[in-house]
Amino acid sequence: MSFRTRTVELVFRVLGALVLAVAAIHLYATSLVRDHVLARIDEARLRALVSPGYLLDHVLVGVLLVPIGFLMVWSSGALGRGRRWAYVVNLSFSLAFLTMPPLVLGLAAGPELGAPAFALAAALVSVVAAGSLGVLLWARGDYRSEPS
């Protein structure tokens, strides 16, 4: 194990745990959205149209973040051993996380950006995106082929 792969292993253990925290925040926020946002839609037909999709989206994203965070933590040992498959899997997660902050900022311009749960989750996702991609690019030479 090189210093770089050991560092990547440690970083991915921490970042995977942060993704699990974002999943928990996201799932918690689902109830807040239901109770404080969707409940404010006065027109029953509009609420019936918007609520199911919005809640499904929130639950789906929160649930899918759990296996991503788990895989980041679980595969960190393989990253530490220089396994290329773990590098590729985590690179794909990193690139996906990297797209989130600009998309969110482009779509959510207003008071929702100041909501504490939103701000915390956005900050954590930004840390995960920058940190994961940064360490993977830094150590990419150690993942060119499978170690013997």
Secondary structure as GFF3:
##gff-version 3
##sequence-region A 1 148
A	DSSP	alpha_helix	3	36	.	.	.	ID=ss1
A	DSSP	three_ten_helix	38	40	.	.	.	ID=ss2
A	DSSP	alpha_helix	44	74	.	.	.	ID=ss3
A	DSSP	alpha_helix	76	80	.	.	.	ID=ss4
A	DSSP	alpha_helix	84	107	.	.	.	ID=ss5
A	DSSP	three_ten_helix	111	114	.	.	.	ID=ss6
A	DSSP	alpha_helix	116	138	.	.	.	ID=ss7
A	DSSP	three_ten_helix	140	143	.	.	.	ID=ss8
###
